[in-house]
Amino acid sequence: MWGRAAESVHPKVSASQLGALVVVERHQSITLGKLAEELGAIPSSASRLCDRLQAAGLLARRSNLADRREVSLELTKDGSRLLEQLRGARQAELGRVLGSMSSAEQTALLNGLASFHAASGGLEARQEDTA
């Protein structure tokens, strides 16, 4: 479902590129090193990923005035627009799928998700207790 939504946005970007854009958006401005760390990538791989995003006009690099070796990454207007389009496409796709389900099926899904959420919260609490 998410893949179909991603296919509907332009320009086409890979899952790893989308992940990088989302991280940059969350931070508004982030260094290449911090981005690589959050992505679990080595800095040279993150740099090449950013090169492609910059070439597509989705990401901008800005030199830090205090330390010219440090580069900050920020979304461009096109990068923000792409993420907005993706979220809209995902929401429409989710609505289409949910709309095709009966009320009973939607209720069952909601109950299952509520149980899953409760169970995952219980696991987090148990892990914190053992730490």
Backbone atoms as SQL, in Angstrom:
CREATE TABLE atoms (id INTEGER PRIMARY KEY, chain TEXT, resi INTEGER, resn TEXT, atom TEXT, x REAL, y REAL, z REAL);
INSERT INTO atoms VALUES
  (1, 'A', 1, 'MET', 'N', 0.831, -1.182, 0.000),
  (2, 'A', 1, 'MET', 'CA', 0.000, 0.000, 0.000),
  (3, 'A', 1, 'MET', 'C', 0.878, 1.249, 0.000),
  (4, 'A', 2, 'TRP', 'N', 1.914, 1.268, 0.881),
  (5, 'A', 2, 'TRP', 'CA', 2.806, 2.439, 0.913),
  (6, 'A', 2, 'TRP', 'C', 3.577, 2.547, -0.399),
  (7, 'A', 3, 'GLY', 'N', 3.922, 1.398, -0.972),
  (8, 'A', 3, 'GLY', 'CA', 4.649, 1.392, -2.238),
  (9, 'A', 3, 'GLY', 'C', 3.822, 2.009, -3.360),
  (10, 'A', 4, 'ARG', 'N', 2.529, 1.693, -3.404),
  (11, 'A', 4, 'ARG', 'CA', 1.650, 2.288, -4.429),
  (12, 'A', 4, 'ARG', 'C', 1.580, 3.795, -4.252),
  (13, 'A', 5, 'ALA', 'N', 1.524, 4.243, -3.006),
  (14, 'A', 5, 'ALA', 'CA', 1.475, 5.680, -2.750),
  (15, 'A', 5, 'ALA', 'C', 2.775, 6.340, -3.202),
  (16, 'A', 6, 'ALA', 'N', 3.905, 5.706, -2.922),
  (17, 'A', 6, 'ALA', 'CA', 5.202, 6.268, -3.317),
  (18, 'A', 6, 'ALA', 'C', 5.336, 6.343, -4.831),
  (19, 'A', 7, 'GLU', 'N', 4.712, 5.393, -5.547),
  (20, 'A', 7, 'GLU', 'CA', 4.766, 5.400, -7.013),
  (21, 'A', 7, 'GLU', 'C', 4.002, 6.576, -7.616),
  (22, 'A', 8, 'SER', 'N', 3.095, 7.154, -6.841),
  (23, 'A', 8, 'SER', 'CA', 2.254, 8.218, -7.388),
  (24, 'A', 8, 'SER', 'C', 2.889, 9.608, -7.283),
  (25, 'A', 9, 'VAL', 'N', 4.002, 9.738, -6.584),
  (26, 'A', 9, 'VAL', 'CA', 4.628, 11.051, -6.421),
  (27, 'A', 9, 'VAL', 'C', 5.787, 11.214, -7.402),
  (28, 'A', 10, 'HIS', 'N', 6.058, 12.451, -7.735),
  (29, 'A', 10, 'HIS', 'CA', 7.161, 12.775, -8.652),
  (30, 'A', 10, 'HIS', 'C', 8.002, 13.875, -8.042),
  (31, 'A', 11, 'PRO', 'N', 9.299, 13.840, -8.132),
  (32, 'A', 11, 'PRO', 'CA', 10.086, 12.814, -8.803),
  (33, 'A', 11, 'PRO', 'C', 10.099, 11.524, -8.001),
  (34, 'A', 12, 'LYS', 'N', 10.402, 10.435, -8.669),
  (35, 'A', 12, 'LYS', 'CA', 10.508, 9.137, -8.009),
  (36, 'A', 12, 'LYS', 'C', 11.765, 9.132, -7.137),
  (37, 'A', 13, 'VAL', 'N', 11.613, 8.664, -5.925),
  (38, 'A', 13, 'VAL', 'CA', 12.753, 8.545, -5.017),
  (39, 'A', 13, 'VAL', 'C', 12.707, 7.161, -4.374),
  (40, 'A', 14, 'SER', 'N', 13.860, 6.671, -3.998),
  (41, 'A', 14, 'SER', 'CA', 13.958, 5.354, -3.372),
  (42, 'A', 14, 'SER', 'C', 13.499, 5.437, -1.914),
  (43, 'A', 15, 'ALA', 'N', 13.305, 4.272, -1.319),
  (44, 'A', 15, 'ALA', 'CA', 12.914, 4.217, 0.094),
  (45, 'A', 15, 'ALA', 'C', 13.980, 4.856, 0.978),
  (46, 'A', 16, 'SER', 'N', 15.245, 4.631, 0.670),
  (47, 'A', 16, 'SER', 'CA', 16.311, 5.224, 1.486),
  (48, 'A', 16, 'SER', 'C', 16.344, 6.747, 1.316),
  (49, 'A', 17, 'GLN', 'N', 16.067, 7.222, 0.105),
  (50, 'A', 17, 'GLN', 'CA', 16.008, 8.666, -0.106),
  (51, 'A', 17, 'GLN', 'C', 14.824, 9.281, 0.644),
  (52, 'A', 18, 'LEU', 'N', 13.677, 8.594, 0.624),
  (53, 'A', 18, 'LEU', 'CA', 12.524, 9.072, 1.390),
  (54, 'A', 18, 'LEU', 'C', 12.845, 9.118, 2.874),
  (55, 'A', 19, 'GLY', 'N', 13.524, 8.082, 3.351),
  (56, 'A', 19, 'GLY', 'CA', 13.911, 8.053, 4.760),
  (57, 'A', 19, 'GLY', 'C', 14.787, 9.236, 5.128),
  (58, 'A', 20, 'ALA', 'N', 15.727, 9.559, 4.266),
  (59, 'A', 20, 'ALA', 'CA', 16.613, 10.700, 4.522),
  (60, 'A', 20, 'ALA', 'C', 15.821, 12.000, 4.537),
  (61, 'A', 21, 'LEU', 'N', 14.901, 12.161, 3.594),
  (62, 'A', 21, 'LEU', 'CA', 14.086, 13.378, 3.551),
  (63, 'A', 21, 'LEU', 'C', 13.251, 13.533, 4.815),
  (64, 'A', 22, 'VAL', 'N', 12.701, 12.441, 5.300),
  (65, 'A', 22, 'VAL', 'CA', 11.884, 12.484, 6.517),
  (66, 'A', 22, 'VAL', 'C', 12.740, 12.880, 7.724),
  (67, 'A', 23, 'VAL', 'N', 13.940, 12.337, 7.815),
  (68, 'A', 23, 'VAL', 'CA', 14.837, 12.690, 8.930),
  (69, 'A', 23, 'VAL', 'C', 15.197, 14.175, 8.857),
  (70, 'A', 24, 'VAL', 'N', 15.538, 14.656, 7.685),
  (71, 'A', 24, 'VAL', 'CA', 15.890, 16.077, 7.539),
  (72, 'A', 24, 'VAL', 'C', 14.686, 16.948, 7.901),
  (73, 'A', 25, 'GLU', 'N', 13.513, 16.547, 7.447),
  (74, 'A', 25, 'GLU', 'CA', 12.303, 17.321, 7.760),
  (75, 'A', 25, 'GLU', 'C', 12.073, 17.387, 9.270),
  (76, 'A', 26, 'ARG', 'N', 12.227, 16.262, 9.953),
  (77, 'A', 26, 'ARG', 'CA', 11.997, 16.211, 11.398),
  (78, 'A', 26, 'ARG', 'C', 12.921, 17.166, 12.144),
  (79, 'A', 27, 'HIS', 'N', 14.162, 17.279, 11.673),
  (80, 'A', 27, 'HIS', 'CA', 15.143, 18.135, 12.353),
  (81, 'A', 27, 'HIS', 'C', 15.156, 19.551, 11.810),
  (82, 'A', 28, 'GLN', 'N', 14.549, 19.780, 10.673),
  (83, 'A', 28, 'GLN', 'CA', 14.551, 21.051, 9.947),
  (84, 'A', 28, 'GLN', 'C', 15.923, 21.380, 9.373),
  (85, 'A', 29, 'SER', 'N', 16.962, 21.111, 10.119),
  (86, 'A', 29, 'SER', 'CA', 18.334, 21.289, 9.663),
  (87, 'A', 29, 'SER', 'C', 19.177, 20.277, 10.430),
  (88, 'A', 30, 'ILE', 'N', 20.012, 19.539, 9.700),
  (89, 'A', 30, 'ILE', 'CA', 20.798, 18.480, 10.330),
  (90, 'A', 30, 'ILE', 'C', 22.135, 18.369, 9.618),
  (91, 'A', 31, 'THR', 'N', 23.173, 18.006, 10.344),
  (92, 'A', 31, 'THR', 'CA', 24.478, 17.818, 9.713),
  (93, 'A', 31, 'THR', 'C', 24.503, 16.467, 9.003),
  (94, 'A', 32, 'LEU', 'N', 25.401, 16.341, 8.071),
  (95, 'A', 32, 'LEU', 'CA', 25.554, 15.095, 7.334),
  (96, 'A', 32, 'LEU', 'C', 25.893, 13.942, 8.283),
  (97, 'A', 33, 'GLY', 'N', 26.763, 14.206, 9.252),
  (98, 'A', 33, 'GLY', 'CA', 27.150, 13.175, 10.216),
  (99, 'A', 33, 'GLY', 'C', 25.969, 12.684, 11.034),
  (100, 'A', 34, 'LYS', 'N', 25.133, 13.598, 11.489),
  (101, 'A', 34, 'LYS', 'CA', 23.952, 13.224, 12.272),
  (102, 'A', 34, 'LYS', 'C', 22.961, 12.463, 11.404),
  (103, 'A', 35, 'LEU', 'N', 22.807, 12.880, 10.148),
  (104, 'A', 35, 'LEU', 'CA', 21.913, 12.166, 9.236),
  (105, 'A', 35, 'LEU', 'C', 22.401, 10.734, 9.041),
  (106, 'A', 36, 'ALA', 'N', 23.684, 10.580, 8.779),
  (107, 'A', 36, 'ALA', 'CA', 24.254, 9.240, 8.596),
  (108, 'A', 36, 'ALA', 'C', 24.005, 8.387, 9.831),
  (109, 'A', 37, 'GLU', 'N', 24.194, 8.971, 10.996),
  (110, 'A', 37, 'GLU', 'CA', 23.980, 8.250, 12.254),
  (111, 'A', 37, 'GLU', 'C', 22.525, 7.787, 12.371),
  (112, 'A', 38, 'GLU', 'N', 21.581, 8.674, 12.088),
  (113, 'A', 38, 'GLU', 'CA', 20.161, 8.313, 12.196),
  (114, 'A', 38, 'GLU', 'C', 19.752, 7.274, 11.167),
  (115, 'A', 39, 'LEU', 'N', 20.387, 7.308, 10.004),
  (116, 'A', 39, 'LEU', 'CA', 20.061, 6.337, 8.964),
  (117, 'A', 39, 'LEU', 'C', 20.789, 5.013, 9.154),
  (118, 'A', 40, 'GLY', 'N', 21.765, 4.987, 10.064),
  (119, 'A', 40, 'GLY', 'CA', 22.570, 3.788, 10.257),
  (120, 'A', 40, 'GLY', 'C', 23.488, 3.553, 9.064),
  (121, 'A', 41, 'ALA', 'N', 23.954, 4.635, 8.471),
  (122, 'A', 41, 'ALA', 'CA', 24.803, 4.553, 7.279),
  (123, 'A', 41, 'ALA', 'C', 26.169, 5.162, 7.577),
  (124, 'A', 42, 'ILE', 'N', 27.141, 4.827, 6.739),
  (125, 'A', 42, 'ILE', 'CA', 28.439, 5.480, 6.869),
  (126, 'A', 42, 'ILE', 'C', 28.342, 6.852, 6.196),
  (127, 'A', 43, 'PRO', 'N', 29.107, 7.827, 6.664),
  (128, 'A', 43, 'PRO', 'CA', 28.995, 9.182, 6.121),
  (129, 'A', 43, 'PRO', 'C', 29.159, 9.275, 4.606),
  (130, 'A', 44, 'SER', 'N', 30.043, 8.490, 4.018),
  (131, 'A', 44, 'SER', 'CA', 30.230, 8.585, 2.562),
  (132, 'A', 44, 'SER', 'C', 28.980, 8.119, 1.815),
  (133, 'A', 45, 'SER', 'N', 28.301, 7.095, 2.315),
  (134, 'A', 45, 'SER', 'CA', 27.054, 6.639, 1.685),
  (135, 'A', 45, 'SER', 'C', 25.964, 7.683, 1.845),
  (136, 'A', 46, 'ALA', 'N', 25.875, 8.273, 3.035),
  (137, 'A', 46, 'ALA', 'CA', 24.880, 9.324, 3.266),
  (138, 'A', 46, 'ALA', 'C', 25.164, 10.530, 2.374),
  (139, 'A', 47, 'SER', 'N', 26.434, 10.834, 2.167),
  (140, 'A', 47, 'SER', 'CA', 26.805, 11.956, 1.312),
  (141, 'A', 47, 'SER', 'C', 26.369, 11.713, -0.135),
  (142, 'A', 48, 'ARG', 'N', 26.587, 10.495, -0.635),
  (143, 'A', 48, 'ARG', 'CA', 26.155, 10.171, -2.008),
  (144, 'A', 48, 'ARG', 'C', 24.632, 10.225, -2.127),
  (145, 'A', 49, 'LEU', 'N', 23.950, 9.765, -1.103),
  (146, 'A', 49, 'LEU', 'CA', 22.493, 9.840, -1.078),
  (147, 'A', 49, 'LEU', 'C', 22.037, 11.296, -1.154),
  (148, 'A', 50, 'CYS', 'N', 22.698, 12.152, -0.391),
  (149, 'A', 50, 'CYS', 'CA', 22.375, 13.578, -0.397),
  (150, 'A', 50, 'CYS', 'C', 22.737, 14.227, -1.728),
  (151, 'A', 51, 'ASP', 'N', 23.806, 13.765, -2.347),
  (152, 'A', 51, 'ASP', 'CA', 24.161, 14.278, -3.680),
  (153, 'A', 51, 'ASP', 'C', 23.008, 14.076, -4.653),
  (154, 'A', 52, 'ARG', 'N', 22.415, 12.872, -4.623),
  (155, 'A', 52, 'ARG', 'CA', 21.297, 12.560, -5.533),
  (156, 'A', 52, 'ARG', 'C', 20.069, 13.405, -5.190),
  (157, 'A', 53, 'LEU', 'N', 19.800, 13.575, -3.908),
  (158, 'A', 53, 'LEU', 'CA', 18.656, 14.386, -3.496),
  (159, 'A', 53, 'LEU', 'C', 18.859, 15.864, -3.845),
  (160, 'A', 54, 'GLN', 'N', 20.090, 16.328, -3.716),
  (161, 'A', 54, 'GLN', 'CA', 20.398, 17.708, -4.079),
  (162, 'A', 54, 'GLN', 'C', 20.268, 17.893, -5.587),
  (163, 'A', 55, 'ALA', 'N', 20.752, 16.943, -6.361),
  (164, 'A', 55, 'ALA', 'CA', 20.645, 17.028, -7.821),
  (165, 'A', 55, 'ALA', 'C', 19.186, 17.028, -8.273),
  (166, 'A', 56, 'ALA', 'N', 18.322, 16.360, -7.510),
  (167, 'A', 56, 'ALA', 'CA', 16.894, 16.326, -7.835),
  (168, 'A', 56, 'ALA', 'C', 16.163, 17.578, -7.344),
  (169, 'A', 57, 'GLY', 'N', 16.893, 18.453, -6.624),
  (170, 'A', 57, 'GLY', 'CA', 16.294, 19.693, -6.137),
  (171, 'A', 57, 'GLY', 'C', 15.463, 19.516, -4.878),
  (172, 'A', 58, 'LEU', 'N', 15.671, 18.420, -4.152),
  (173, 'A', 58, 'LEU', 'CA', 14.866, 18.129, -2.971),
  (174, 'A', 58, 'LEU', 'C', 15.563, 18.479, -1.660),
  (175, 'A', 59, 'LEU', 'N', 16.871, 18.669, -1.728),
  (176, 'A', 59, 'LEU', 'CA', 17.682, 18.900, -0.543),
  (177, 'A', 59, 'LEU', 'C', 18.696, 19.989, -0.843),
  (178, 'A', 60, 'ALA', 'N', 18.959, 20.831, 0.163),
  (179, 'A', 60, 'ALA', 'CA', 19.966, 21.879, 0.013),
  (180, 'A', 60, 'ALA', 'C', 21.034, 21.697, 1.089),
  (181, 'A', 61, 'ARG', 'N', 22.263, 21.991, 0.706),
  (182, 'A', 61, 'ARG', 'CA', 23.382, 21.965, 1.656),
  (183, 'A', 61, 'ARG', 'C', 23.761, 23.412, 1.955),
  (184, 'A', 62, 'ARG', 'N', 23.970, 23.682, 3.217),
  (185, 'A', 62, 'ARG', 'CA', 24.352, 25.035, 3.640),
  (186, 'A', 62, 'ARG', 'C', 25.605, 24.932, 4.500),
  (187, 'A', 63, 'SER', 'N', 26.584, 25.751, 4.191),
  (188, 'A', 63, 'SER', 'CA', 27.804, 25.790, 4.993),
  (189, 'A', 63, 'SER', 'C', 27.531, 26.530, 6.294),
  (190, 'A', 64, 'ASN', 'N', 28.097, 26.009, 7.362),
  (191, 'A', 64, 'ASN', 'CA', 28.002, 26.657, 8.656),
  (192, 'A', 64, 'ASN', 'C', 28.982, 27.828, 8.657),
  (193, 'A', 65, 'LEU', 'N', 28.492, 29.012, 8.949),
  (194, 'A', 65, 'LEU', 'CA', 29.356, 30.200, 8.923),
  (195, 'A', 65, 'LEU', 'C', 30.453, 30.125, 9.984),
  (196, 'A', 66, 'ALA', 'N', 30.168, 29.497, 11.110),
  (197, 'A', 66, 'ALA', 'CA', 31.150, 29.401, 12.186),
  (198, 'A', 66, 'ALA', 'C', 32.200, 28.330, 11.899),
  (199, 'A', 67, 'ASP', 'N', 31.805, 27.268, 11.224),
  (200, 'A', 67, 'ASP', 'CA', 32.717, 26.157, 10.933),
  (201, 'A', 67, 'ASP', 'C', 32.435, 25.682, 9.512),
  (202, 'A', 68, 'ARG', 'N', 33.230, 26.131, 8.558),
  (203, 'A', 68, 'ARG', 'CA', 32.984, 25.839, 7.141),
  (204, 'A', 68, 'ARG', 'C', 33.102, 24.356, 6.794),
  (205, 'A', 69, 'ARG', 'N', 33.705, 23.566, 7.694),
  (206, 'A', 69, 'ARG', 'CA', 33.785, 22.121, 7.446),
  (207, 'A', 69, 'ARG', 'C', 32.444, 21.445, 7.692),
  (208, 'A', 70, 'GLU', 'N', 31.611, 22.092, 8.484),
  (209, 'A', 70, 'GLU', 'CA', 30.310, 21.517, 8.828),
  (210, 'A', 70, 'GLU', 'C', 29.257, 21.980, 7.827),
  (211, 'A', 71, 'VAL', 'N', 28.518, 21.021, 7.306),
  (212, 'A', 71, 'VAL', 'CA', 27.480, 21.305, 6.323),
  (213, 'A', 71, 'VAL', 'C', 26.134, 20.916, 6.906),
  (214, 'A', 72, 'SER', 'N', 25.167, 21.823, 6.819),
  (215, 'A', 72, 'SER', 'CA', 23.811, 21.526, 7.267),
  (216, 'A', 72, 'SER', 'C', 22.959, 21.163, 6.068),
  (217, 'A', 73, 'LEU', 'N', 22.053, 20.236, 6.270),
  (218, 'A', 73, 'LEU', 'CA', 21.138, 19.792, 5.233),
  (219, 'A', 73, 'LEU', 'C', 19.738, 20.285, 5.571),
  (220, 'A', 74, 'GLU', 'N', 19.054, 20.792, 4.558),
  (221, 'A', 74, 'GLU', 'CA', 17.689, 21.282, 4.731),
  (222, 'A', 74, 'GLU', 'C', 16.867, 20.887, 3.523),
  (223, 'A', 75, 'LEU', 'N', 15.570, 20.684, 3.743),
  (224, 'A', 75, 'LEU', 'CA', 14.685, 20.410, 2.619),
  (225, 'A', 75, 'LEU', 'C', 14.487, 21.677, 1.800),
  (226, 'A', 76, 'THR', 'N', 14.370, 21.509, 0.514),
  (227, 'A', 76, 'THR', 'CA', 13.963, 22.618, -0.345),
  (228, 'A', 76, 'THR', 'C', 12.433, 22.641, -0.361),
  (229, 'A', 77, 'LYS', 'N', 11.869, 23.647, -0.998),
  (230, 'A', 77, 'LYS', 'CA', 10.409, 23.692, -1.139),
  (231, 'A', 77, 'LYS', 'C', 9.917, 22.468, -1.902),
  (232, 'A', 78, 'ASP', 'N', 10.658, 22.049, -2.914),
  (233, 'A', 78, 'ASP', 'CA', 10.272, 20.857, -3.669),
  (234, 'A', 78, 'ASP', 'C', 10.343, 19.605, -2.797),
  (235, 'A', 79, 'GLY', 'N', 11.322, 19.529, -1.908),
  (236, 'A', 79, 'GLY', 'CA', 11.429, 18.395, -0.997),
  (237, 'A', 79, 'GLY', 'C', 10.254, 18.346, -0.035),
  (238, 'A', 80, 'SER', 'N', 9.880, 19.491, 0.504),
  (239, 'A', 80, 'SER', 'CA', 8.714, 19.559, 1.392),
  (240, 'A', 80, 'SER', 'C', 7.444, 19.195, 0.638),
  (241, 'A', 81, 'ARG', 'N', 7.328, 19.676, -0.572),
  (242, 'A', 81, 'ARG', 'CA', 6.149, 19.393, -1.399),
  (243, 'A', 81, 'ARG', 'C', 6.050, 17.895, -1.701),
  (244, 'A', 82, 'LEU', 'N', 7.180, 17.268, -1.992),
  (245, 'A', 82, 'LEU', 'CA', 7.180, 15.832, -2.265),
  (246, 'A', 82, 'LEU', 'C', 6.670, 15.054, -1.056),
  (247, 'A', 83, 'LEU', 'N', 7.139, 15.412, 0.145),
  (248, 'A', 83, 'LEU', 'CA', 6.692, 14.705, 1.342),
  (249, 'A', 83, 'LEU', 'C', 5.205, 14.951, 1.603),
  (250, 'A', 84, 'GLU', 'N', 4.727, 16.152, 1.331),
  (251, 'A', 84, 'GLU', 'CA', 3.291, 16.441, 1.458),
  (252, 'A', 84, 'GLU', 'C', 2.490, 15.591, 0.482),
  (253, 'A', 85, 'GLN', 'N', 2.955, 15.502, -0.765),
  (254, 'A', 85, 'GLN', 'CA', 2.266, 14.687, -1.766),
  (255, 'A', 85, 'GLN', 'C', 2.245, 13.226, -1.332),
  (256, 'A', 86, 'LEU', 'N', 3.353, 12.745, -0.817),
  (257, 'A', 86, 'LEU', 'CA', 3.440, 11.356, -0.384),
  (258, 'A', 86, 'LEU', 'C', 2.462, 11.093, 0.758),
  (259, 'A', 87, 'ARG', 'N', 2.409, 11.987, 1.723),
  (260, 'A', 87, 'ARG', 'CA', 1.478, 11.804, 2.841),
  (261, 'A', 87, 'ARG', 'C', 0.028, 11.818, 2.342),
  (262, 'A', 88, 'GLY', 'N', -0.274, 12.716, 1.413),
  (263, 'A', 88, 'GLY', 'CA', -1.623, 12.755, 0.846),
  (264, 'A', 88, 'GLY', 'C', -1.958, 11.480, 0.093),
  (265, 'A', 89, 'ALA', 'N', -1.010, 10.970, -0.676),
  (266, 'A', 89, 'ALA', 'CA', -1.230, 9.738, -1.435),
  (267, 'A', 89, 'ALA', 'C', -1.395, 8.551, -0.492),
  (268, 'A', 90, 'ARG', 'N', -0.613, 8.506, 0.572),
  (269, 'A', 90, 'ARG', 'CA', -0.739, 7.421, 1.546),
  (270, 'A', 90, 'ARG', 'C', -2.095, 7.484, 2.245),
  (271, 'A', 91, 'GLN', 'N', -2.513, 8.686, 2.609),
  (272, 'A', 91, 'GLN', 'CA', -3.805, 8.848, 3.278),
  (273, 'A', 91, 'GLN', 'C', -4.947, 8.417, 2.344),
  (274, 'A', 92, 'ALA', 'N', -4.862, 8.784, 1.075),
  (275, 'A', 92, 'ALA', 'CA', -5.889, 8.395, 0.104),
  (276, 'A', 92, 'ALA', 'C', -5.905, 6.878, -0.081),
  (277, 'A', 93, 'GLU', 'N', -4.730, 6.275, -0.154),
  (278, 'A', 93, 'GLU', 'CA', -4.641, 4.825, -0.330),
  (279, 'A', 93, 'GLU', 'C', -5.198, 4.100, 0.893),
  (280, 'A', 94, 'LEU', 'N', -4.863, 4.590, 2.076),
  (281, 'A', 94, 'LEU', 'CA', -5.388, 3.998, 3.300),
  (282, 'A', 94, 'LEU', 'C', -6.908, 4.147, 3.341),
  (283, 'A', 95, 'GLY', 'N', -7.420, 5.304, 2.968),
  (284, 'A', 95, 'GLY', 'CA', -8.866, 5.531, 2.923),
  (285, 'A', 95, 'GLY', 'C', -9.551, 4.594, 1.944),
  (286, 'A', 96, 'ARG', 'N', -8.901, 4.363, 0.801),
  (287, 'A', 96, 'ARG', 'CA', -9.467, 3.462, -0.205),
  (288, 'A', 96, 'ARG', 'C', -9.573, 2.051, 0.360),
  (289, 'A', 97, 'VAL', 'N', -8.517, 1.592, 1.018),
  (290, 'A', 97, 'VAL', 'CA', -8.516, 0.240, 1.578),
  (291, 'A', 97, 'VAL', 'C', -9.546, 0.130, 2.700),
  (292, 'A', 98, 'LEU', 'N', -9.544, 1.091, 3.621),
  (293, 'A', 98, 'LEU', 'CA', -10.505, 1.046, 4.726),
  (294, 'A', 98, 'LEU', 'C', -11.936, 1.144, 4.212),
  (295, 'A', 99, 'GLY', 'N', -12.141, 1.945, 3.159),
  (296, 'A', 99, 'GLY', 'CA', -13.465, 2.089, 2.579),
  (297, 'A', 99, 'GLY', 'C', -13.981, 0.819, 1.944),
  (298, 'A', 100, 'SER', 'N', -13.093, -0.064, 1.570),
  (299, 'A', 100, 'SER', 'CA', -13.511, -1.326, 0.954),
  (300, 'A', 100, 'SER', 'C', -13.840, -2.390, 2.005),
  (301, 'A', 101, 'MET', 'N', -13.582, -2.071, 3.282),
  (302, 'A', 101, 'MET', 'CA', -13.859, -3.013, 4.372),
  (303, 'A', 101, 'MET', 'C', -15.246, -2.753, 4.945),
  (304, 'A', 102, 'SER', 'N', -15.885, -3.807, 5.406),
  (305, 'A', 102, 'SER', 'CA', -17.192, -3.656, 6.060),
  (306, 'A', 102, 'SER', 'C', -16.992, -3.009, 7.433),
  (307, 'A', 103, 'SER', 'N', -18.078, -2.549, 8.022),
  (308, 'A', 103, 'SER', 'CA', -18.004, -1.967, 9.368),
  (309, 'A', 103, 'SER', 'C', -17.471, -2.981, 10.366),
  (310, 'A', 104, 'ALA', 'N', -17.907, -4.228, 10.240),
  (311, 'A', 104, 'ALA', 'CA', -17.434, -5.279, 11.155),
  (312, 'A', 104, 'ALA', 'C', -15.936, -5.493, 10.992),
  (313, 'A', 105, 'GLU', 'N', -15.449, -5.477, 9.754),
  (314, 'A', 105, 'GLU', 'CA', -14.014, -5.655, 9.511),
  (315, 'A', 105, 'GLU', 'C', -13.217, -4.470, 10.049),
  (316, 'A', 106, 'GLN', 'N', -13.754, -3.269, 9.877),
  (317, 'A', 106, 'GLN', 'CA', -13.077, -2.089, 10.421),
  (318, 'A', 106, 'GLN', 'C', -13.012, -2.158, 11.944),
  (319, 'A', 107, 'THR', 'N', -14.102, -2.600, 12.579),
  (320, 'A', 107, 'THR', 'CA', -14.123, -2.733, 14.036),
  (321, 'A', 107, 'THR', 'C', -13.119, -3.786, 14.492),
  (322, 'A', 108, 'ALA', 'N', -13.056, -4.896, 13.784),
  (323, 'A', 108, 'ALA', 'CA', -12.091, -5.949, 14.127),
  (324, 'A', 108, 'ALA', 'C', -10.662, -5.429, 13.992),
  (325, 'A', 109, 'LEU', 'N', -10.397, -4.672, 12.937),
  (326, 'A', 109, 'LEU', 'CA', -9.064, -4.088, 12.750),
  (327, 'A', 109, 'LEU', 'C', -8.740, -3.139, 13.898),
  (328, 'A', 110, 'LEU', 'N', -9.680, -2.286, 14.255),
  (329, 'A', 110, 'LEU', 'CA', -9.468, -1.334, 15.335),
  (330, 'A', 110, 'LEU', 'C', -9.197, -2.060, 16.653),
  (331, 'A', 111, 'ASN', 'N', -9.967, -3.108, 16.938),
  (332, 'A', 111, 'ASN', 'CA', -9.745, -3.879, 18.163),
  (333, 'A', 111, 'ASN', 'C', -8.381, -4.555, 18.149),
  (334, 'A', 112, 'GLY', 'N', -8.012, -5.109, 16.999),
  (335, 'A', 112, 'GLY', 'CA', -6.696, -5.740, 16.886),
  (336, 'A', 112, 'GLY', 'C', -5.565, -4.747, 17.082),
  (337, 'A', 113, 'LEU', 'N', -5.697, -3.565, 16.490),
  (338, 'A', 113, 'LEU', 'CA', -4.662, -2.539, 16.648),
  (339, 'A', 113, 'LEU', 'C', -4.585, -2.044, 18.091),
  (340, 'A', 114, 'ALA', 'N', -5.738, -1.920, 18.753),
  (341, 'A', 114, 'ALA', 'CA', -5.747, -1.496, 20.157),
  (342, 'A', 114, 'ALA', 'C', -5.044, -2.546, 21.022),
  (343, 'A', 115, 'SER', 'N', -5.299, -3.816, 20.754),
  (344, 'A', 115, 'SER', 'CA', -4.626, -4.889, 21.499),
  (345, 'A', 115, 'SER', 'C', -3.130, -4.885, 21.241),
  (346, 'A', 116, 'PHE', 'N', -2.757, -4.686, 19.984),
  (347, 'A', 116, 'PHE', 'CA', -1.339, -4.631, 19.616),
  (348, 'A', 116, 'PHE', 'C', -0.660, -3.473, 20.347),
  (349, 'A', 117, 'HIS', 'N', -1.309, -2.316, 20.348),
  (350, 'A', 117, 'HIS', 'CA', -0.754, -1.141, 21.019),
  (351, 'A', 117, 'HIS', 'C', -0.587, -1.402, 22.512),
  (352, 'A', 118, 'ALA', 'N', -1.599, -1.991, 23.134),
  (353, 'A', 118, 'ALA', 'CA', -1.516, -2.283, 24.566),
  (354, 'A', 118, 'ALA', 'C', -0.385, -3.271, 24.852),
  (355, 'A', 119, 'ALA', 'N', -0.271, -4.298, 24.023),
  (356, 'A', 119, 'ALA', 'CA', 0.783, -5.289, 24.223),
  (357, 'A', 119, 'ALA', 'C', 2.161, -4.680, 24.036),
  (358, 'A', 120, 'SER', 'N', 2.319, -3.821, 23.064),
  (359, 'A', 120, 'SER', 'CA', 3.640, -3.212, 22.837),
  (360, 'A', 120, 'SER', 'C', 4.004, -2.276, 23.973),
  (361, 'A', 121, 'GLY', 'N', 3.035, -1.579, 24.551),
  (362, 'A', 121, 'GLY', 'CA', 3.295, -0.733, 25.713),
  (363, 'A', 121, 'GLY', 'C', 3.710, -1.559, 26.904),
  (364, 'A', 122, 'GLY', 'N', 3.107, -2.722, 27.063),
  (365, 'A', 122, 'GLY', 'CA', 3.469, -3.623, 28.154),
  (366, 'A', 122, 'GLY', 'C', 4.888, -4.154, 27.992),
  (367, 'A', 123, 'LEU', 'N', 5.279, -4.429, 26.745),
  (368, 'A', 123, 'LEU', 'CA', 6.640, -4.911, 26.513),
  (369, 'A', 123, 'LEU', 'C', 7.658, -3.835, 26.860),
  (370, 'A', 124, 'GLU', 'N', 7.353, -2.587, 26.482),
  (371, 'A', 124, 'GLU', 'CA', 8.286, -1.485, 26.784),
  (372, 'A', 124, 'GLU', 'C', 8.452, -1.328, 28.289),
  (373, 'A', 125, 'ALA', 'N', 7.345, -1.424, 29.023),
  (374, 'A', 125, 'ALA', 'CA', 7.411, -1.264, 30.476),
  (375, 'A', 125, 'ALA', 'C', 8.235, -2.400, 31.093),
  (376, 'A', 126, 'ARG', 'N', 8.047, -3.642, 30.607),
  (377, 'A', 126, 'ARG', 'CA', 8.810, -4.782, 31.143),
  (378, 'A', 126, 'ARG', 'C', 10.293, -4.648, 30.820),
  (379, 'A', 127, 'GLN', 'N', 10.627, -4.129, 29.632),
  (380, 'A', 127, 'GLN', 'CA', 12.026, -3.962, 29.268),
  (381, 'A', 127, 'GLN', 'C', 12.681, -2.909, 30.144),
  (382, 'A', 128, 'GLU', 'N', 11.938, -1.834, 30.460),
  (383, 'A', 128, 'GLU', 'CA', 12.490, -0.790, 31.316),
  (384, 'A', 128, 'GLU', 'C', 12.699, -1.322, 32.734),
  (385, 'A', 129, 'ASP', 'N', 11.803, -2.190, 33.200),
  (386, 'A', 129, 'ASP', 'CA', 11.939, -2.768, 34.538),
  (387, 'A', 129, 'ASP', 'C', 13.167, -3.656, 34.667),
  (388, 'A', 130, 'THR', 'N', 13.529, -4.361, 33.576),
  (389, 'A', 130, 'THR', 'CA', 14.669, -5.266, 33.626),
  (390, 'A', 130, 'THR', 'C', 15.980, -4.547, 33.350),
  (391, 'A', 131, 'ALA', 'N', 15.929, -3.322, 32.890),
  (392, 'A', 131, 'ALA', 'CA', 17.148, -2.580, 32.551),
  (393, 'A', 131, 'ALA', 'C', 17.824, -2.021, 33.772);
